[in-house]
Amino acid sequence: MNKTIEQTENKTKNLIEKAEEKLLFTTVRPNIIMEKGKGMYLWDVEGKCYLDFIGGWAVTCLGHCPEVITEALQQQSNKLINASPSFYNEPMIKLADLLVEHSCFDRVFFTSTGSEANEGAIKLARKYGQKFKNGAYEIITTINSFHGRTLAAMAATGKEAWETLFQPKMPGFKHVPFNDIDSVKASISNNTAAIMIEPIQGEGGVIPAEESYVKALRELCDENNILLIFDEVQTGIGRTGTLFAYEQYGIEPDIMTLAKGIGGGFPLSAMLTKEKFNIFDIGDQGGTYCGQPLAMAAGYAVVNEVINKSLDKNAKAAGEYIIKELEKIKDKYGLKNIRGRGLLIGFDLPQEKGRELVNDCLEKELIINSPRPSIIRLMPPLICSYEDIKKMIGILSESLSDLLI
C-alpha cells in the first residue's frame, strides 16, 4: 500500500479516536475529518473532494474561504479584534448602516448565533407586551418550526421530538399549524404579544409560507397590536432569491432575525426592528461578543458582496435551474413535491430513505441533507453555477438509482 495513503488513513483514524474520546457527544458524524474548503468544495485529510450542497448548513453563502472574507478578517485582526461591547467600533456602524439601508428596518442588534438573535426578538416582544399591552407575553409560533437550541428558542420551536426535553419548558408559546390562518386567529388572546414564523420552514422540510397567509398575518397583527417576527436565520442574505425573504410577500415584519449567511461562516447574527420598537432599557439586552469588530468586518464584507454581485439574483436563477433538472428525473425515481425558493430547495422521496441517500451521496463525494426521513434539502452557496448543478444532479441520480431502482 502507498505510504502516503497509509499515513492519511492513520491520521483520520487517530483523529476520529481522539474526537470520540474528548468531544461531548451531541450528534452522529461520519468518520471524515474536513481539512480545507474553497468555493463549492470541501476536502478531507485524505484528500477526497466533496461538492457541498448544504453550504455549511446554509452558512457559507459566498462559498468556502472566499477572499473577500479572509481579507476582511486579516485586515481587521491587525487593527482591533475586541474592545468590549461598551464601545462603538467602525465595522459595527458600517454593517448596521448597510443593513438598514437595504431593508425596511431602522435599528440593529448584533450577536453571534441564530438562537441568540431569536432570544433577542422574544425579549423585545415581551418588552413590548409589558409596555404597551398590559403585560402580554405570549408568542404564537408554528408546528414544525425551528428557532434555535437555547431554552427559550427551543420552547418557541414546534418540533414534536423536543416536547419533553429539558423540562420544565419556558411558558408563553403557543404552537399552531403552519399556513393555517384560522388556527392563528383562534389562538390570539389578551396575552398575545407577537406572532413568529419562518417564511420558509427549513428544518421542517422546506415548507414555504403562502403569500395569502403572510398577508393575513400582517393584517391580524395590525388589528390586534401584535408584533410580527420573521425568523430569517436561514432565508436571509439572498438565500431565497431576494436579499430578504419578506420582500417576496409584499409586507414588512416588525422584527427580523438573521444569522447563518450573514457571516459567511464566521459566527454572526442580528436582530433588526423598526424605530418605534427601540424600547429596551439599559441592561435589558447585551452580551460580551455583541458587535465584536472581527465579526462586524466579516459581516460587512459578506453583505456588501451579496449586494454588489447580485448573488440573490444568482440564487433565484440557480434555484430555478435545480428545480427544472429535478423535474426531469422525478418520474424515474418517484420524487414528489419539488419546492422552495432560490437556493433553499426540498423534495420528497417515495420511501423514508433520506439518511441512506445522504450517506450514499457522501460516499460519492456529494454533500446533501435530509431534515426528515423522506425529505431531501439542498442549500448550496449562492455562487452555485450551472456546472455545479449538473454535477450534483448526476451524482444524485446515481445514488437514487442505487437505492430506489
C-alpha positions as CSV (number, residue, x, y, z in Angstrom):
1,M,0.0,0.0,0.0
2,N,1.2,3.5,-0.8
3,K,2.8,5.0,2.3
4,T,1.1,8.4,1.8
5,I,-2.3,6.6,1.8
6,E,-1.3,4.7,4.9
7,Q,-0.3,7.9,6.6
8,T,-3.5,9.7,5.8
9,E,-5.7,6.8,6.8
10,N,-3.9,6.5,10.1
11,K,-4.3,10.3,10.6
12,T,-8.0,10.0,10.1
13,K,-8.2,7.0,12.4
14,N,-6.2,8.7,15.1
15,L,-8.2,12.0,14.9
16,I,-11.6,10.1,15.0
17,E,-10.4,8.2,18.1
18,K,-9.5,11.4,19.8
19,A,-12.8,13.1,18.8
20,E,-14.8,10.2,20.2
21,E,-12.8,10.3,23.4
22,K,-12.6,14.0,24.0
23,L,-15.7,15.7,22.5
24,L,-19.0,15.7,24.2
25,F,-21.4,13.5,22.3
26,T,-24.3,15.5,20.8
27,T,-24.7,14.1,17.3
28,V,-23.7,11.3,14.9
29,R,-21.0,12.4,12.5
30,P,-19.4,10.4,9.6
31,N,-15.7,9.2,10.0
32,I,-14.5,12.1,8.0
33,I,-12.1,15.0,9.1
34,M,-12.6,18.1,6.9
35,E,-9.4,19.9,6.4
36,K,-10.0,22.7,3.8
37,G,-12.5,24.3,1.6
38,K,-12.7,26.5,-1.5
39,G,-15.7,27.7,-3.4
40,M,-18.2,24.9,-3.7
41,Y,-15.9,22.2,-2.5
42,L,-14.5,20.7,0.8
43,W,-11.5,18.4,1.2
44,D,-10.9,15.9,3.9
45,V,-7.5,15.0,5.4
46,E,-7.3,12.1,3.0
47,G,-7.6,14.4,0.0
48,K,-11.1,13.4,-1.0
49,C,-13.0,16.3,-2.6
50,Y,-16.7,16.9,-1.8
51,L,-19.2,19.0,-3.7
52,D,-21.0,20.9,-0.9
53,F,-24.8,21.3,-1.5
54,I,-25.5,22.2,2.1
55,G,-23.0,25.1,2.3
56,G,-22.1,24.7,5.9
57,W,-25.8,24.5,6.8
58,A,-26.8,27.5,4.6
59,V,-23.9,29.4,6.1
60,T,-21.2,29.7,3.5
61,C,-23.2,31.9,1.2
62,L,-20.1,33.0,-0.7
63,G,-18.6,29.5,-0.8
64,H,-15.7,28.2,1.3
65,C,-12.9,30.6,2.2
66,P,-13.7,33.5,-0.2
67,E,-11.0,36.1,-0.4
68,V,-13.4,38.9,0.5
69,I,-13.9,37.3,4.0
70,T,-10.3,36.2,4.6
71,E,-9.0,39.6,3.6
72,A,-11.5,41.4,5.8
73,L,-10.6,39.2,8.8
74,Q,-6.9,39.6,8.2
75,Q,-7.1,43.4,7.9
76,Q,-9.4,43.8,10.9
77,S,-7.4,41.4,13.1
78,N,-4.4,43.6,12.5
79,K,-6.3,46.6,13.8
80,L,-8.8,45.6,16.5
81,I,-10.2,42.2,17.5
82,N,-12.3,43.2,20.5
83,A,-12.7,46.4,22.5
84,S,-15.6,45.1,24.6
85,P,-19.3,45.8,24.0
86,S,-19.0,49.0,26.0
87,F,-17.7,50.9,22.9
88,Y,-18.7,51.5,19.4
89,N,-16.4,50.3,16.6
90,E,-16.3,51.3,13.0
91,P,-17.2,48.0,11.4
92,M,-20.3,47.7,13.7
93,I,-21.6,51.1,12.5
94,K,-20.8,50.3,8.8
95,L,-22.6,47.0,8.9
96,A,-25.6,48.4,10.8
97,D,-25.9,51.2,8.2
98,L,-25.7,48.8,5.3
99,L,-28.4,46.5,6.7
100,V,-30.7,49.4,7.5
101,E,-30.1,51.0,4.0
102,H,-31.2,47.8,2.3
103,S,-34.1,46.7,4.5
104,C,-37.3,48.1,5.9
105,F,-35.8,48.3,9.4
106,D,-34.2,51.2,11.4
107,R,-32.3,49.6,14.2
108,V,-29.9,46.6,14.5
109,F,-28.7,44.5,17.4
110,F,-25.7,42.2,16.7
111,T,-24.8,38.9,18.4
112,S,-23.3,35.6,17.5
113,T,-25.9,32.9,16.8
114,G,-29.4,32.5,15.4
115,S,-30.6,31.3,18.8
116,E,-29.3,34.5,20.4
117,A,-30.9,36.7,17.7
118,N,-34.2,34.9,18.3
119,E,-33.8,35.3,22.1
120,G,-33.5,39.0,21.4
121,A,-36.6,39.0,19.4
122,I,-38.5,37.2,22.1
123,K,-37.3,39.6,24.7
124,L,-38.2,42.6,22.6
125,A,-41.7,41.2,22.0
126,R,-42.2,40.6,25.7
127,K,-40.9,44.1,26.5
128,Y,-43.4,45.5,24.0
129,G,-46.1,43.5,25.8
130,Q,-45.1,44.9,29.1
131,K,-45.1,48.5,28.0
132,F,-48.0,48.6,25.6
133,K,-50.3,45.6,26.1
134,N,-50.8,45.3,29.8
135,G,-48.1,42.7,30.3
136,A,-48.9,40.5,27.3
137,Y,-46.1,37.9,26.9
138,E,-47.3,35.0,24.7
139,I,-45.8,34.4,21.3
140,I,-47.6,32.3,18.7
141,T,-45.3,30.1,16.7
142,T,-45.9,27.2,14.3
143,I,-45.7,23.4,14.4
144,N,-42.5,22.0,12.8
145,S,-40.8,25.4,13.1
146,F,-37.2,25.7,14.3
147,H,-35.9,28.8,16.1
148,G,-32.8,27.5,17.9
149,R,-31.4,25.5,20.8
150,T,-31.4,27.8,23.8
151,L,-34.2,27.1,26.3
152,A,-36.4,29.9,25.1
153,A,-35.7,29.2,21.4
154,M,-36.5,25.5,22.0
155,A,-39.7,26.4,23.7
156,A,-40.6,28.6,20.6
157,T,-39.7,25.7,18.3
158,G,-42.5,23.5,17.1
159,K,-40.6,20.2,16.9
160,E,-42.6,17.3,18.4
161,A,-39.4,15.5,19.4
162,W,-38.5,18.4,21.7
163,E,-41.8,18.4,23.6
164,T,-40.4,16.6,26.7
165,L,-36.8,17.8,26.6
166,F,-35.3,19.9,29.4
167,Q,-38.5,20.3,31.4
168,P,-39.9,22.5,32.7
169,K,-40.3,24.3,29.4
170,M,-40.3,28.1,29.3
171,P,-44.0,29.1,29.2
172,G,-45.5,31.6,26.9
173,F,-45.5,29.9,23.5
174,K,-48.5,28.6,21.5
175,H,-47.8,26.3,18.5
176,V,-50.3,26.3,15.7
177,P,-50.3,24.6,12.2
178,F,-48.3,26.4,9.6
179,N,-50.1,28.2,6.7
180,D,-53.4,27.9,8.8
181,I,-54.7,31.5,9.5
182,D,-57.8,30.3,11.3
183,S,-55.7,28.5,13.9
184,V,-53.7,31.7,14.5
185,K,-56.9,33.7,14.9
186,A,-58.2,31.1,17.4
187,S,-55.0,31.4,19.5
188,I,-54.9,35.2,19.9
189,S,-55.8,36.4,23.3
190,N,-55.2,39.4,25.5
191,N,-51.9,37.8,26.4
192,T,-50.6,37.7,22.9
193,A,-47.6,39.9,22.2
194,A,-46.3,38.5,18.9
195,I,-46.5,36.0,16.1
196,M,-43.2,34.4,15.0
197,I,-42.7,32.5,11.8
198,E,-40.1,31.4,9.3
199,P,-41.0,32.5,5.8
200,I,-39.8,29.0,4.7
201,Q,-39.6,26.3,7.3
202,G,-36.1,24.9,6.7
203,E,-35.6,22.3,9.3
204,G,-39.3,21.5,9.0
205,G,-38.8,20.3,5.4
206,V,-38.5,23.4,3.2
207,I,-42.1,24.4,3.5
208,P,-42.8,27.9,2.1
209,A,-45.3,30.2,3.8
210,E,-48.2,31.0,1.4
211,E,-48.5,34.7,0.3
212,S,-52.1,34.9,1.4
213,Y,-51.2,33.5,4.8
214,V,-48.4,36.0,5.4
215,K,-50.6,38.9,4.3
216,A,-53.4,37.8,6.6
217,L,-50.8,37.5,9.5
218,R,-49.8,41.1,8.9
219,E,-53.4,42.2,9.0
220,L,-54.1,40.3,12.2
221,C,-51.1,41.8,13.9
222,D,-52.1,45.3,12.9
223,E,-55.7,44.7,14.1
224,N,-54.6,43.4,17.4
225,N,-51.5,45.5,18.0
226,I,-49.3,42.4,17.9
227,L,-45.7,42.2,16.6
228,L,-44.9,40.2,13.5
229,I,-41.5,38.5,13.8
230,F,-39.8,37.0,10.8
231,D,-37.1,34.4,11.6
232,E,-34.9,34.7,8.5
233,V,-31.9,33.0,10.1
234,Q,-31.9,30.5,7.1
235,T,-33.7,32.5,4.5
236,G,-31.9,35.9,4.8
237,I,-29.0,37.4,2.9
238,G,-30.0,36.4,-0.6
239,R,-30.8,32.7,0.0
240,T,-34.4,32.8,-1.4
241,G,-33.7,35.0,-4.4
242,T,-34.1,38.4,-2.8
243,L,-31.9,39.9,-0.1
244,F,-34.6,39.1,2.5
245,A,-37.5,36.7,2.0
246,Y,-40.1,39.1,3.4
247,E,-39.6,41.2,0.3
248,Q,-41.4,38.5,-1.7
249,Y,-44.6,38.8,0.3
250,G,-45.4,42.4,-0.1
251,I,-45.4,43.1,3.7
252,E,-43.0,44.4,6.3
253,P,-42.4,42.5,9.6
254,D,-41.8,44.4,12.8
255,I,-38.8,42.3,13.8
256,M,-36.4,40.2,11.6
257,T,-33.6,37.9,12.8
258,L,-30.6,36.9,10.7
259,A,-27.7,34.5,11.1
260,K,-26.1,31.8,9.0
261,G,-25.4,33.5,5.7
262,I,-24.7,37.0,7.2
263,G,-21.3,35.9,8.4
264,G,-20.4,33.7,5.5
265,G,-19.0,31.1,8.0
266,F,-17.9,33.5,10.8
267,P,-20.2,33.4,13.9
268,L,-22.6,36.4,13.5
269,S,-26.3,37.1,13.8
270,A,-28.5,40.1,14.0
271,M,-31.9,41.3,15.1
272,L,-33.5,44.2,13.2
273,T,-36.5,46.2,14.1
274,K,-38.4,49.4,13.4
275,E,-37.7,52.7,15.3
276,K,-41.0,52.5,17.2
277,F,-39.8,49.3,18.9
278,N,-36.5,50.7,20.0
279,I,-37.7,50.2,23.6
280,F,-35.1,48.3,25.5
281,D,-33.9,49.9,28.7
282,I,-30.2,49.8,29.8
283,G,-29.3,46.3,30.8
284,D,-32.2,44.6,29.1
285,Q,-30.0,43.2,26.3
286,G,-26.3,42.7,25.7
287,G,-23.5,40.2,25.5
288,T,-19.7,40.0,25.6
289,Y,-19.4,39.5,21.9
290,C,-22.2,41.7,20.6
291,G,-20.8,43.9,17.8
292,Q,-17.4,42.4,18.1
293,P,-15.2,44.1,15.4
294,L,-13.9,40.9,13.7
295,A,-17.4,39.6,13.2
296,M,-18.6,43.0,12.0
297,A,-15.9,43.2,9.4
298,A,-16.7,39.7,8.1
299,G,-20.5,40.6,8.1
300,Y,-19.9,43.8,6.2
301,A,-17.7,42.0,3.6
302,V,-20.4,39.3,3.1
303,V,-23.5,41.5,2.8
304,N,-21.7,44.0,0.6
305,E,-20.5,41.2,-1.7
306,V,-24.0,39.7,-1.9
307,I,-25.4,43.1,-2.8
308,N,-22.7,44.3,-5.2
309,K,-22.6,41.0,-7.1
310,S,-26.4,40.5,-7.1
311,L,-25.9,37.0,-5.6
312,D,-29.6,37.0,-4.7
313,K,-30.4,37.0,-8.4
314,N,-28.0,34.2,-9.0
315,A,-29.7,32.2,-6.2
316,K,-33.0,32.7,-7.9
317,A,-31.7,31.6,-11.3
318,A,-29.7,28.7,-10.0
319,G,-32.7,27.5,-7.9
320,E,-35.0,27.6,-10.8
321,Y,-32.5,25.5,-12.8
322,I,-32.2,23.0,-10.0
323,I,-36.0,22.6,-9.9
324,K,-36.0,22.2,-13.7
325,E,-33.4,19.5,-13.5
326,L,-35.2,17.7,-10.6
327,E,-38.4,17.8,-12.6
328,K,-36.7,15.9,-15.4
329,I,-35.8,12.9,-13.2
330,K,-38.8,13.0,-10.8
331,D,-40.9,10.3,-12.6
332,K,-37.9,7.9,-12.9
333,Y,-37.3,8.0,-9.1
334,G,-40.8,8.8,-7.8
335,L,-39.7,12.2,-6.5
336,K,-42.6,14.4,-5.3
337,N,-43.4,17.9,-4.2
338,I,-40.3,19.6,-5.5
339,R,-40.4,23.0,-3.9
340,G,-38.5,26.0,-2.5
341,R,-37.3,29.5,-3.4
342,G,-33.9,30.5,-4.6
343,L,-31.2,28.1,-3.2
344,L,-33.4,26.6,-0.4
345,I,-34.9,23.6,-2.1
346,G,-36.6,20.4,-0.9
347,F,-38.3,17.4,-2.4
348,D,-39.9,14.2,-1.1
349,L,-38.7,10.7,-1.6
350,P,-41.1,7.8,-2.3
351,Q,-39.6,6.0,0.7
352,E,-38.2,7.0,4.0
353,K,-34.6,6.6,2.8
354,G,-33.3,10.2,3.4
355,R,-30.5,9.1,5.7
356,E,-29.4,6.3,3.3
357,L,-29.4,8.7,0.4
358,V,-27.3,11.3,2.3
359,N,-24.8,8.6,3.2
360,D,-24.6,7.2,-0.3
361,C,-24.1,10.6,-1.9
362,L,-21.4,11.3,0.7
363,E,-19.6,8.1,-0.5
364,K,-19.9,9.6,-4.0
365,E,-18.5,12.9,-2.7
366,L,-21.7,15.0,-2.7
367,I,-23.0,16.6,0.5
368,I,-26.8,16.9,0.8
369,N,-29.2,17.0,3.8
370,S,-32.2,15.1,4.9
371,P,-34.1,17.1,7.6
372,R,-36.9,14.5,7.8
373,P,-36.8,10.8,6.9
374,S,-38.4,11.2,3.4
375,I,-37.3,14.7,2.6
376,I,-34.1,16.0,1.0
377,R,-32.9,19.6,1.4
378,L,-30.4,21.5,-0.9
379,M,-28.9,24.8,0.3
380,P,-25.7,25.4,-1.6
381,P,-23.6,28.6,-1.6
382,L,-25.1,31.5,-3.5
383,I,-22.2,31.2,-6.0
384,C,-23.6,27.9,-7.3
385,S,-23.2,27.6,-11.0
386,Y,-25.0,25.6,-13.7
387,E,-21.9,23.3,-13.9
388,D,-22.1,22.6,-10.2
389,I,-25.8,21.8,-10.5
390,K,-25.3,19.4,-13.4
391,K,-22.6,17.6,-11.4
392,M,-24.9,17.4,-8.3
393,I,-27.8,16.0,-10.4
394,G,-25.5,13.4,-11.9
395,I,-24.3,12.1,-8.5
396,L,-27.8,12.3,-7.0
397,S,-29.2,10.3,-9.9
398,E,-26.6,7.6,-9.4
399,S,-27.5,7.4,-5.7
400,L,-31.2,7.4,-6.4
401,S,-30.7,4.5,-8.9
402,D,-28.7,2.6,-6.3
403,L,-31.3,3.0,-3.6
404,L,-34.7,3.1,-5.3
405,I,-34.4,1.1,-8.5
